[in-house]
Amino acid sequence: MVSLRYDARQESNETWTVFDLFTGLPAVFDGYPAVDLDMEYARRSGRHPERYRLETQGRPR
């Protein structure tokens, strides 16, 4: 069974954020927070959840 951990949400400034469903924190994708994305990039990057990781106060979790 596959567990979905990440999703995308549209922010009030019309950009998109990929975030962790359990913590609500932005995911980190290729070393950068997955924030201020356009819709297409958020969708494409969501197809590779193994590339995400969480960070807390700048440290890998």
C-alpha positions as CSV (number, residue, x, y, z in Angstrom):
1,M,0.0,0.0,0.0
2,V,1.3,3.4,-0.9
3,S,1.0,6.2,1.7
4,L,0.6,9.7,0.3
5,R,2.6,12.1,2.4
6,Y,2.8,15.2,0.2
7,D,0.2,17.4,-1.5
8,A,0.2,20.8,-3.2
9,R,-1.8,23.8,-2.1
10,Q,-2.4,27.2,-3.7
11,E,-1.3,30.1,-1.6
12,S,-3.1,33.5,-1.4
13,N,-0.5,35.1,-3.7
14,E,-1.5,32.6,-6.5
15,T,1.7,30.5,-6.1
16,W,1.8,26.8,-5.0
17,T,3.5,25.0,-2.1
18,V,4.2,21.3,-1.9
19,F,3.8,20.4,1.8
20,D,3.9,17.4,4.2
21,L,0.3,16.2,5.0
22,F,1.3,15.2,8.5
23,T,3.2,18.3,9.6
24,G,2.0,21.0,7.3
25,L,5.6,22.1,6.6
26,P,6.8,22.8,3.1
27,A,8.7,19.9,1.5
28,V,12.3,20.3,0.4
29,F,13.0,19.4,-3.2
30,D,16.5,19.2,-4.6
31,G,17.7,21.2,-1.5
32,Y,15.2,24.0,-1.8
33,P,11.8,24.6,-0.1
34,A,9.0,23.7,-2.4
35,V,7.3,27.1,-2.1
36,D,6.4,29.9,-4.6
37,L,5.9,27.4,-7.4
38,D,3.8,27.7,-10.5
39,M,1.0,25.1,-10.8
40,E,2.6,23.0,-13.5
41,Y,6.0,22.8,-11.6
42,A,4.1,21.8,-8.4
43,R,2.3,19.1,-10.3
44,R,5.4,17.8,-12.0
45,S,7.5,17.7,-8.8
46,G,4.7,15.9,-7.0
47,R,5.3,12.9,-9.2
48,H,8.7,12.3,-7.5
49,P,7.9,12.2,-3.7
50,E,11.1,10.2,-3.1
51,R,13.0,13.4,-3.8
52,Y,11.4,15.3,-1.0
53,R,12.6,15.6,2.6
54,L,11.5,17.5,5.6
55,E,13.7,20.1,7.3
56,T,13.2,21.6,10.7
57,Q,15.0,24.9,11.4
58,G,17.4,24.3,8.6
59,R,18.4,20.8,9.7
60,P,17.4,17.6,7.9
61,R,14.8,15.6,9.8
